[in-house]
Structures are given as C-alpha cells and as structure tokens.
Amino acid sequence: MLKLRDVLSTLQQVQGFKDAKVSLEQYPTPADIASHMCYLIQQRYRDLENKSVVDLGCGTGMLSVGAMVCGASHVTAIEMDPEAIEIALNNFQKLELANEIDVIQCNVCDFIPGLSQYIKKNSLKDSSDKHLSNKQKKAQRQKQKQKMKICGEKNSGNEAFTIDINAKQLLELQCTPDKFKHKWCDVLLMNPPFGTKNNKHIDLIFLKVALSMTRNVIYSLHKTSTRTHLLNTLQNVWKVKKVEVIAQLKFDIPNMYKFHKTDSKDIHVDIFRIEC
Ligand SMILES: C[S@@+](CC[C@H](N)C(=O)[O-])C[C@H]1O[C@@H](n2cnc3c(N)ncnc32)[C@H](O)[C@@H]1O
C-alpha cells in the first residue's frame, strides 16, 4: 500500500538545481509539497497508478520521481535547461528509475510555431560607451540580459524576447502535432514558471501545450493571486471540460537569488485539476 512517508523519503533524495536560473523561474517544488501533491493525486483521484505521465518543465525531476513512486507506468520529462536535465538524469539513475523515465530537452514555446508572430525580440544593446573596457562591456551585457524580459533564451546569442499575447489569441494558435504524438499521455503534472519574472504569459503557454498533450487530466501549480484570472480563462475562454482548485499550499521560497531581500518568503500556491 502506498504510504506518504515512503513517497516523501524518496523525494527527499532528489537533488535540486545547482545554479538556479531566475529567468527560467527555477524554483523547485519542495519534497514535502511534491509528495503531498502526488499522494493526493493517487489516493483521491487514482490518477497516477498505471498511467503514462508527462512532467512539463521537469527541472531536476521532482514531480517525475513523485509520479513514478506513486505507480505511474511511464514518465516523459520535458525541460529546456541542459544543466537541470543533467541533474535530473543523475537523480533518475540514482533512484533506479532511468528505464521508466524519458527526458526530452526542448523549449515549451517551440510546440506552438504560431507564437513567433507575437514574439518581440530585444537585441541586447551592444554598449556604445567607447570608454568601457571589453570586460566592462561584457559585464554590462550580462546585466542587461538579466533585466530583459525573457521567456525563452537563445543560449549562445545576445538575444532575448518577450511574448505579447492574450488568452484568446493563444487559443487560436495550433500546437504542432508533428513534434510530438498528439495527446500522448494520460496525465500531465507541472509546476510551470508563474510568469512573474518578466516572462508574462508563460504560465498560459504551458497550459496550452499541456492541454494539447493530455488525454485525461492535468495537475498544475499556480500562484493563488492568479486563480480568478486562470479559472476564467480555462472555463470561459478555453472551455475545458472541468477545472477546480483541489488544494492550496504555502510555498516557502528560500533566499536563492540576489534580489531576494529576506531569508525566505511564503507564497500561496493552488493545485489546479483540469479535465481535458
Ligand atoms: C518552477 S520550476 C519547476 C521545476 C520542477 N518541475 C519542480 O517541480 O521542481 C519551472 C521549470 O520550468 C523550466 N522552464 C522554464 N521555461 C521553460 C520553457 N520555455 N520550456 C521548457 N522548460 C522551461 C525551468 O527551467 C524550470 O526547471
């Protein structure tokens, strides 16, 4: 029989981000929250055992491992950051789950090609300050990069971009069936970026892609402050079969980034259950 403490003790072994990237909102789901979430999904809804699962924006694999421990038959973990993927692969290996979890490196935005017409590229200003040394120019570009509105980043180039789109426009865009098997999982779990770090709408983009991939049900974490807006979008604009908030949690965000002024901060987060 599945026991919460067994799920927790496995998830406590999952290694987190080494150098978390703020532009990708790399806030890991803490082991206690992930274990409660997966345990609830299985015990209350029977939505993990023998199911094929996708973990969208898997980071270092916390929810993928949670799904497997709760009985999933297979997980596909999707993430754009190669460093996070390397840690996730080590986690899966260490926990002897590597055979049951496939990992795909890609940017979730790439699943919606029509998104490109809403993308505004921001070329990083090459410093025209001639008096600056190359080192100073490089430092300035780095600083600009951090400040830029980043939704996806090109790893090598000096480009970043914002996506200026609303829920109605997003609804009309198609997800590419040729990049993945349409409706390729029973259940999708995600703790997506919330779109609060100058990457507005990334939460909706994750939801749009999730809906195109999932046969039955999506479980997704969202900031409680966005609850009304998201419920309205999902119910009234995107007209999903059913959506409800099944739990509210308190996330203790530790001081991970330079701009954090306090040791840690509590934020309220909802678990959405969305029937597709
Ligand atoms: C809030 S973290 C959650 C990580 C992990 N799922 C967990 O629960 O600990 C969001 C994750 O989404 C990834 N991510 C952000 N934007 C992405 C994108 N456009 N495509 C794919 N992954 C992305 C980040 O790198 C990060 O790992």
The ligand as a Gaussian input file, in Angstrom:
#p B3LYP/6-31G(d) Opt

LIG

0 1
 C        9.140000      26.321000     -11.161000
 S       10.386000      25.329000     -11.920000
 C        9.765000      23.697000     -11.520000
 C       10.804000      22.626000     -11.678000
 C       10.324000      21.203000     -11.346000
 N        9.204000      20.808000     -12.175000
 C        9.932000      21.082000      -9.911000
 O        8.734000      20.891000      -9.666000
 O       10.797000      21.167000      -9.027000
 C        9.968000      25.557000     -13.654000
 C       10.827000      24.743000     -14.617000
 O       10.407000      25.040000     -15.954000
 C       11.570000      25.173000     -16.785000
 N       11.220000      26.074000     -17.895000
 C       11.006000      27.408000     -17.841000
 N       10.673000      27.892000     -19.050000
 C       10.676000      26.815000     -19.893000
 C       10.391000      26.657000     -21.271000
 N       10.062000      27.704000     -22.031000
 N       10.491000      25.415000     -21.811000
 C       10.830000      24.339000     -21.037000
 N       11.115000      24.428000     -19.722000
 C       11.033000      25.647000     -19.162000
 C       12.615000      25.769000     -15.868000
 O       13.924000      25.558000     -16.329000
 C       12.313000      25.053000     -14.557000
 O       13.037000      23.873000     -14.450000

